[in-house]
């Protein structure tokens, strides 16, 4: 070979390798995305319907104006997921379609995560990080759960990519695109404020405030309706881990909570969780040494929740933080875990070790998922499925338009899917103020009360697939039917007044307590607080 030919070969060899690496990256991400889609579509109905999914669909049965007033003014929270639910209910859809929304956004999040990690590190690290994310219980469960968390992951990841691109391009177009992505993220979940905060913290750290001030100010102003809605939500709850858990009032309790989040991202048992955290720490050290700007960005994302919880002293009235609330941090944690593995993979003898580590970690993630939500992976007991369907069918065929449903029970969702004229009147079960607001706004006399007791609920000390056929006292006031673990109780006659409805609800929850049903304790508190108020039937919420 002559000198010219050798020079040409030398110049084209790196290009060929680069194209090969790019192709491998794309194929790998496409394959992981396909695996995610296959699993989620196959398990779409494996997880039983949940009351929060019922809430979303039932809230969407009215006009869009009613929905906005309910979400922004009464319940609080971000409206985007409720708007999806509204569109589904008004196009004849139901639970499956609501879950398909979660699935679509979860699947779409996979390539976005790969792009984000590749921008911050390299394609090898991005491919490994994506392989860590795909079997994560955090992704898979929320990929079928008909709530907003997969949408939140997608919109947050999109906003981070748009933010980095805006900082790089420095023009109005890309700042505008970032602003739109950020507003959608904030409209998806109240913790979108933490996503915005992490990006603002990074702007301060890299001293780009002058450039970013106007876009950030515009987003803050345009998001004022969402901030107001978040305040409404905050006033309804007090913060603890997982709803009634330990208050996050000290740095130690906050770190413990963040450790549980890392466990739900990967493997939650103590020993493997500690091992994963040590690998992530090593990954952060490597990132600091090789890509300081990326390390600073990741640090801002992961530090913002800690700083926020410390600053608010958690307990001033906000929704209880659980691991799913920080789902936006999943790509960054996966990045840190993947980085040491990517370094090992550079060695020709290290590739097999890295593959083995990814497989072992993926198996641990699946095992942790089965520990958390076994039904998602193995399916629901056939008796429970058949019993729920039978109970819903009975409710659908025997209901009256003015029946008062207590709580957003999935049996009511099943009845509505069979009979679209099923009662629209639902009294929230865990919020005294909202419950009374609903009751005060109903025409008199009030209709029959309808309650469901579930012996198989996981909140029970010992979930069971059978429930005894018992009636609340006095038995003459109630019509009672049992299907497997479900006891459906209905007033024989209209309850007529608010106090009578609450007294009958109290009787039903006392029966639930005698059967050791966990939700009855919470429901009883709600009812007894309401019964303690004077002038229940006088006219307005107290």
Residue, then its C-alpha position, 0 to 999 in steps of 0.5 A: x500500500x502506498x503512502x497516500x492510500x495509508x493516509x486515506x485509510x488512517x483518516x477513514x478508520x475513526x469515521x467508520x468506528x464512529x458510525x459503528x458506535x452511533x449505530x450500536x447506540x441507536x440499535x441498543x436504545x431502540x431495543x430497550x425501548x421495544x422491551x419496555x413497550x412490550x412489557x407494559x402493553x402485556x401487563x396493562x391490565x394486570x394491576x387492579x384498578x386503583x381509586x386514584x385512577x377512578x378519581x381522574x376519570x370521574x373528575x373528567x366526566x363534567x365539562x372542561x371548565x368544571x374540571x379546571x375549577x375542581x383541580x385548580x380551585x378545590x383539590x389542587x395539583x397539576x391539571x395536565x393528567x386530568x385533561x388527558x382523563x377528560x379527553x378520554x371520558x368524552x371520547x368513550x374511553x375508560x381505564x385501559x385508555x387512561x393507562x395507555x397514556x401512562x404507557x406511551x409516555x413511559x415508553x417515550x421516556x426511554x430514548x429521551x433518557x438515553x439522549x440526556x445521559x449521552x449529552x452529559x457523558x457519552x453514548x456508552x454510559x447512556x446505553x448502560x444507564x438506559x439499560x438500568x432504567x428499563x427494568x426499574x420498578x419506578x418506570x415499569x409500575x408508573x408505565x401502567x399506573x393511570x396517574x401522572x408520573x410517567x408524564x412527569x418523567x417525560x416532561x421533566x427529561x424533555x425540559x432538561x434536554x431543552x435547557x441544556x440546548x438553550x444554554x448551548x445555542x444562546x438564542x430566543x428560539x431555544x429558550x422559547x422551546x425550553x419555556x414551553x417544555x418547562x411549563x408543561x412539566x409544571x402543569x404535570x406535577x407540583x414537583x415540577x417546581x423542583x425541576x425548575x429550581x434545579x435548573x435555576x440553581x445551575x444557572x446561578x452556579x455557572x453565572x448565566x443569570x443575565x442570559x436566563x433571567x427573562x426566560x425564567x421570569x416568564x415561566x414563573x409568571x405564566x405558571x402562577x395558576x399552577x403555583x396557586x393550585x399547588x398552594x391549594x393542594x399544600x393546604x390539604x395535607x401535612x408532609x410525611x414520608x409516604x403519607x403518615x410516615x416520619x416527618x422530614x424535619x431533619x437532614x438525617x430524615x431527609x437523607x433517609x427518604x432520599x435513600x429510599x428513593x434510590x432503592x425504588x429506582x433500583x433495588x430497595x433492600x438494604x445491602x444491595x441499595x448500599x452497594x448501588x449507592x457506593x457505585x453511584x458515589x464512585x460515578x459522581x467522583x469520576x464525573x467530577x474528574x472528567x466532566x466538571x460541568x456535567x457533574x455540577x449539573x447532576x449535583x444541582x438536580x440531586x441536591x435541589x430536593x434536599x435543599x427544598x426539604x431542609x428549607x421548608x422544614x417539611x410539615x408546613x402543609x404539603x403533599x407527603x413526599x414518596x419516591x415517585x415524586x422524585x421520578x424526574x431524578x431517575x435518569x441522573x441517578x442511573x447516569x451515576x451508577x452507569x459511569x463506573x460500569x462504562x469505565x470498566x467496559x473500556x477494557x476488552x476483558x471488562x465487557x463481560x463483567x459489565x454485562x453480568x453486572x447489568x443483568x444482576x442489577x436488572x434481576x434485582x430491580x425486577x425482584x424489588x418490583x415484585x416485592x412492591x407490586x407483585x400483581x403487576x408481574x404475576x397478575x391478580x387472583x382470578x377470584x378477585x377479578x371475577x368478584x369485582x366484575x360481578x359487583x360492578x355489574x350489579x351496581x351498574x344495573x341497580x343504581x339511581x342517578x342520585x346515589x351518593x358514592x362514598x370514595x372513588x372505589x374501583x367498583x364504581x369505575x367498573x359500574x360506570x364503564x358498563x353504564x355511563x349514566x351511573x351516578x356522578x356524585x362522589x363524596x371524597x373519603x379522606x378529606x373532611x372539607x372536600x366531603x362536606x363541600x360536595x354534600x352541601x352542594x347537592x340538592x335535597x333530599x339526598x339520595x341513597x348512600x353506597x359504600x364498598x368494604x374490601x377485605x383484599x386491600x393491601x392496606x389491611x393487616x391481613x388481606x383476604x379473598x373472602x368477606x363475611x356477609x354482615x350488615x352495619x347497624x341498624x340492619x334495617x337501614x341497609x341492603x348488603x351484598x358480598x362478592x368474594x372480598x367485596x362487601x357492597x352496602x347501600x341505603x335502603x331508602x334515601x338518606x335525605x340529610x347530610x347528618x343522616x348520610x354521615x351517620x350511616x357512613x359511620x355505621x359502615x366504617x365501624x363495621x369495617x373496623x370490626x373486620x380489621x379493614x385499614x381504610x375504615x380507620x381513616x374514613x371514620x376519622x373523616x366522618x367523625x370530624x364532620x359530625x362534630x360540626x354544628x349546623x350540618x344541614x344549615x347551608x354552608x361548609x364550616 
